[in-house]
Amino acid sequence: MDFHHISVMPEETVSGLVTDPSGIYVDCTLGGAGHSHLIADRLTPSGRIIGIDQDEEAIAAARERLRDCSCRIDIVHDNFRHLDAILAAQDAPFVDGVLFDLGVSSHQIDTAERGFSYMQDAPLDMRMDPEATFSAYDVINTYSEDELDRIFHDYGEERWARRIAKFIVQARKDRPIDTTGALVDVICRAVPKAVRESAGGHPAKRIFQAVRIEVNDELGILKNAFESAVHHLKPGGRIAIITFHSLEDRIAKQTLKTMASGCICPPELPVCVCHHHPEIRLLGKPRQASKEELRENSRSKSAKLRLAEKLPPYDDKEKEGR
Ligand SMILES: C[S@@+](CC[C@H](N)C(=O)[O-])C[C@H]1O[C@@H](n2cnc3c(N)ncnc32)[C@H](O)[C@@H]1O
């Protein structure tokens, strides 16, 4: 299988993540194993990578790509929302690094029949895990006008959300909207001509993003997954998160910020009652792709890389201070 995907900020990510050449690293979004392959290059034979993906095609491509690596490789077909259970099953309760490179791969977008692309006509699908039973067809053909409006607004930040939702509900009265092409037609009819022809990008772009997020519950699982990743880090271990749009980046930023904070009591309380201690320290500001990378990989344009390091348990720090 030809699996095309160019990894985003590869060097910055891997050098920020790997601190111990014989450590254990978890790649929660294995994809074509672009990042994992670079991680493996930095590990000795006693190092280990646990790679997770919910897409069998990615798993097959990654298995092939990592075949000759000298470190131990364990590949798991699952959703990273089950990180606790996955690490328990792998007998790896504490690890040295966890990577999330969120969203879909170029391979998923470019494979027309997966239904992720508004540029190619195909069945309405958009499941990252092809074994899942809920697809874009269900969202577009069963959600009420209010529900469609909500997801287009919340997950697509689409100005014409209500109007597009209305047009979809009207159009599906005649026959189900069962292809990406049919959905693009309805969106184009709903969006005023002047907006369609403006420089704001394809009118279907934000709607497809919204439906994809809904189908795969992409945002709902992030906070718990990031927290769980931090809980499984050894002191000094690192988490790296690459986001591609403001919605997922907001969750990454907020979750890391809270975990890096001391007291989180409301400012009006005179004394601390939360007894919250920082679990991580943030490693600098979020990084973005260099000009050279942007020239070679347009997908890196909106990417942000956030890095953080696990702190020693609070009791140990107190002892150190004594
Ligand atoms: C951007 S690609 C990763 C590319 C990879 N880092 C590389 O360099 O080749 C994201 C991958 O994560 C997978 N993925 C997204 N969300 C997931 C989730 N919740 N659980 C497991 N895999 C997920 C997708 O199926 C896709 O293969």
The ligand as an SDF file (V2000), in Angstrom:
LIG
                    3D

 27 29  0  0  0  0  0  0  0  0999 V2000
   -1.7870   13.2520   11.5450 C   0  0  0  0  0  0  0  0  0  0  0  0
   -1.8450   11.5320   11.4360 S   0  0  0  0  0  0  0  0  0  0  0  0
   -0.3490   11.0370   12.2600 C   0  0  0  0  0  0  0  0  0  0  0  0
    0.8410   10.9990   11.3510 C   0  0  0  0  0  0  0  0  0  0  0  0
    2.1150   10.4860   12.0120 C   0  0  0  0  0  0  0  0  0  0  0  0
    2.5120   11.2680   13.1560 N   0  0  0  0  0  0  0  0  0  0  0  0
    3.2660   10.4510   10.9940 C   0  0  0  0  0  0  0  0  0  0  0  0
    4.1890   11.2490   11.1150 O   0  0  0  0  0  0  0  0  0  0  0  0
    3.2100    9.6110   10.0850 O   0  0  0  0  0  0  0  0  0  0  0  0
   -3.0140   11.1460   12.6660 C   0  0  0  0  0  0  0  0  0  0  0  0
   -3.3010    9.6650   12.8240 C   0  0  0  0  0  0  0  0  0  0  0  0
   -3.9050    9.5120   14.1030 O   0  0  0  0  0  0  0  0  0  0  0  0
   -4.9870    8.6420   14.0290 C   0  0  0  0  0  0  0  0  0  0  0  0
   -5.9200    9.0520   15.0630 N   0  0  0  0  0  0  0  0  0  0  0  0
   -6.5890   10.2190   15.1500 C   0  0  0  0  0  0  0  0  0  0  0  0
   -7.3410   10.2350   16.2670 N   0  0  0  0  0  0  0  0  0  0  0  0
   -7.1240    9.0470   16.9040 C   0  0  0  0  0  0  0  0  0  0  0  0
   -7.6040    8.4700   18.1080 C   0  0  0  0  0  0  0  0  0  0  0  0
   -8.4870    9.1030   18.8660 N   0  0  0  0  0  0  0  0  0  0  0  0
   -7.1480    7.2590   18.4560 N   0  0  0  0  0  0  0  0  0  0  0  0
   -6.2540    6.5820   17.6730 C   0  0  0  0  0  0  0  0  0  0  0  0
   -5.7880    7.0720   16.5020 N   0  0  0  0  0  0  0  0  0  0  0  0
   -6.2030    8.2960   16.1340 C   0  0  0  0  0  0  0  0  0  0  0  0
   -5.5290    8.7940   12.6220 C   0  0  0  0  0  0  0  0  0  0  0  0
   -6.1760    7.6010   12.2190 O   0  0  0  0  0  0  0  0  0  0  0  0
   -4.2510    9.0800   11.8270 C   0  0  0  0  0  0  0  0  0  0  0  0
   -3.7090    7.8930   11.2890 O   0  0  0  0  0  0  0  0  0  0  0  0
  1  2  1  0
  2  3  1  0
  2 10  1  0
  3  4  1  0
  4  5  1  0
  5  6  1  0
  5  7  1  0
  7  8  2  0
  7  9  1  0
 10 11  1  0
 11 12  1  0
 11 26  1  0
 12 13  1  0
 13 14  1  0
 13 24  1  0
 14 15  1  0
 14 23  1  0
 15 16  2  0
 16 17  1  0
 17 18  1  0
 17 23  2  0
 18 19  1  0
 18 20  2  0
 20 21  1  0
 21 22  2  0
 22 23  1  0
 24 25  1  0
 24 26  1  0
 26 27  1  0
M  CHG  2   2   1   9  -1
M  END
$$$$
